[in-house]
Amino acid sequence: MVTADTRNVLTALSTISEHWQPHRLVSINDYDVKVVKLQGEFVWHTHPDTDELFLVLSGELTIQLRDRDVVLGPNDVFVVPKGVEHCPRADQEVHAMLIEPQGTVNTGDAGGEMTSPLRELD
């Protein structure tokens, strides 16, 4: 997606109705900046070839790691290093931004029913 237009993060999030369905906000170089609504528990997975950046915009997100939990609130950023198994969990709805290389699958190596193709915003 190439755009010279301004994109508003809150407006973009307001168009998303499903949880765990990342939508591309913009692309920069070989990376996608995605917005997503999260609620409930995701799947344990890894991204063997890339780090994954989470920026929480609203709500509280717990990123479960095998040795600890990382709790993120609004405006908190956390990078899951490549190859580290993790499972995001949101007890209440969370609005978040993800920054990942283009082509990164949301469920990493786990696959399954929660795998979502990258969606485009209207």
C-alpha positions as CSV (number, residue, x, y, z in Angstrom):
1,M,0.0,0.0,0.0
2,V,1.5,3.3,-1.1
3,T,-0.2,6.4,0.1
4,A,0.6,10.1,0.4
5,D,-2.6,10.6,2.4
6,T,-2.9,11.1,6.1
7,R,-4.3,8.2,8.1
8,N,-6.0,8.6,11.5
9,V,-5.4,5.7,13.9
10,L,-8.6,6.2,15.9
11,T,-10.7,6.5,12.7
12,A,-9.1,3.3,11.4
13,L,-9.8,1.4,14.6
14,S,-13.4,2.6,14.5
15,T,-13.9,0.7,11.3
16,I,-12.7,-2.7,12.7
17,S,-15.4,-4.9,14.3
18,E,-13.6,-8.2,14.8
19,H,-10.9,-9.1,17.3
20,W,-7.5,-10.5,16.3
21,Q,-7.9,-9.3,12.7
22,P,-4.9,-7.0,11.9
23,H,-5.5,-4.2,9.3
24,R,-2.7,-2.5,7.5
25,L,-2.7,1.3,8.4
26,V,0.4,2.1,6.2
27,S,3.5,0.5,4.9
28,I,7.0,1.9,5.3
29,N,9.9,0.4,3.4
30,D,9.4,-3.4,3.9
31,Y,7.3,-3.1,7.1
32,D,3.6,-2.9,7.8
33,V,2.1,-0.7,10.5
34,K,-1.1,-2.5,11.5
35,V,-4.0,-1.7,13.8
36,V,-6.0,-4.3,15.6
37,K,-8.6,-4.9,18.3
38,L,-7.8,-7.6,20.8
39,Q,-9.9,-9.4,23.3
40,G,-9.6,-12.9,24.9
41,E,-6.6,-15.1,24.6
42,F,-4.7,-15.7,21.3
43,V,-2.6,-18.8,20.5
44,W,0.9,-19.6,21.7
45,H,3.3,-19.0,18.8
46,T,6.6,-17.7,17.6
47,H,7.9,-15.7,14.7
48,P,11.1,-17.5,13.9
49,D,12.5,-14.8,11.5
50,T,11.3,-11.5,13.0
51,D,10.8,-9.4,16.1
52,E,7.2,-8.2,16.7
53,L,6.4,-4.7,18.1
54,F,3.3,-4.1,20.2
55,L,2.1,-0.6,21.0
56,V,-1.0,-0.4,23.2
57,L,-3.2,2.5,22.4
58,S,-6.0,1.7,24.9
59,G,-6.8,-1.0,27.4
60,E,-4.4,-3.5,29.0
61,L,-2.6,-6.2,27.1
62,T,-0.7,-9.1,28.8
63,I,1.9,-10.8,26.6
64,Q,2.5,-14.1,28.2
65,L,6.0,-15.5,27.8
66,R,7.0,-18.9,29.0
67,D,9.0,-17.4,31.9
68,R,7.0,-14.3,32.7
69,D,4.1,-12.0,31.8
70,V,4.5,-8.6,30.3
71,V,1.7,-6.2,31.1
72,L,1.2,-3.2,28.8
73,G,-1.1,-0.2,29.3
74,P,-1.9,2.7,27.0
75,N,1.2,4.1,25.3
76,D,3.4,1.2,26.4
77,V,5.6,-0.6,23.8
78,F,7.1,-4.1,23.9
79,V,9.1,-6.0,21.4
80,V,8.9,-9.7,21.4
81,P,12.2,-10.9,20.1
82,K,12.2,-13.3,17.1
83,G,11.9,-16.9,18.1
84,V,10.4,-16.2,21.5
85,E,7.2,-18.1,22.2
86,H,4.4,-15.8,23.3
87,C,0.6,-15.6,23.7
88,P,-1.2,-12.2,23.9
89,R,-4.2,-12.0,26.2
90,A,-6.7,-9.1,26.7
91,D,-9.3,-9.6,29.4
92,Q,-11.1,-6.5,28.1
93,E,-10.9,-5.0,24.6
94,V,-7.5,-3.5,23.7
95,H,-6.7,-1.3,20.7
96,A,-3.1,-1.8,19.5
97,M,-0.6,-1.1,16.8
98,L,1.8,-3.7,15.5
99,I,4.9,-3.1,13.4
100,E,6.2,-6.1,11.5
101,P,7.9,-7.0,8.2
102,Q,5.5,-7.3,5.3
103,G,4.2,-10.9,5.0
104,T,4.3,-11.6,8.8
105,V,1.5,-14.0,9.7
106,N,-0.4,-13.1,12.9
107,T,-0.2,-16.7,14.3
108,G,3.5,-17.1,13.3
109,D,4.4,-20.8,13.2
110,A,1.3,-22.0,15.0
111,G,-1.2,-21.6,12.2
112,G,-4.8,-22.7,13.0
113,E,-8.2,-21.1,13.0
114,M,-7.0,-17.8,14.4
115,T,-4.7,-17.2,11.4
116,S,-6.0,-14.1,9.6
117,P,-4.9,-12.7,6.2
118,L,-3.8,-9.1,6.4
119,R,-6.8,-6.9,5.8
120,E,-6.8,-3.5,4.2
121,L,-8.7,-0.6,5.7
122,D,-11.5,0.9,3.6
